[in-house]
């Protein structure tokens, strides 16, 4: 599933084009991860970079908060459920969730989390061997990403080194036979994004053309302006109970880029 840096840039750029929006808004639907505006249980584990609590990226996340609020205000009431600010996150590698998570816990019992931490620590060690130079990865916000059940902001690495580091970490995780034995496997190509909200009350009368125009207008605000840069210094194991509650426990492994 890995792409060259240029292929990745091209693919993500297409996701923010007007014709992509026009197609995507025809297929939006209510997210099953929420019910009557409340998150439903959807447990699992993931590798994320620190989110809104990272003081080094406070300006970036404050900008996302402002963008999120403006989008919600301009869309039809109830259409988009905003993600809590404290749950903003950039996923480096999806690990395991929902039914696969339940199966893994049933199979391994209380030992599952300990095994996961131990094997991830090994993956992080392998990453350090493959990328000996330390330093943050930097990603630029390029526009809104419209998905069937959510709206996010899309990001791209600002240079090939940042992209290479992200790929090497993902390879160290997904090629770890010990993690594979726990039921963890790569299911999606890497698309750097931060969810802003999930679709909720999608009525048959929804003006999808107006929705498309509204989202395109937000993208126009970023064209030609100073790019918003997210500087990520660390990736960490996170657990989540649902799409609004992510947390990093003190004993969870982490890795500095």
Buried (B, 14 or more C-beta within 10 A) or exposed (E): EEBEBEEBBEEBBEBBEEEBBBEBBEEBEBBEBBEEEEBEEBBBBBBBBBBBEBEEBEEBBEBBBEBBEEBBEBBBEEBBBBBEBBBBBBBBBBBBBEEBBBEBBEEBEEEBBEBBBEBBBBBBEBBBEEBEEEEBBBBBBBBBBBBEBBBBBBBBBBEEBBBBBBBBBBBBBBEBEBBBEBBBEBEEEBBBBBBBBBBBBBEEEBEBEEBBBBBBEBBEEBEEEEEBBBBBBBBBBBBBEBBBBBEBEEEBBBBEB
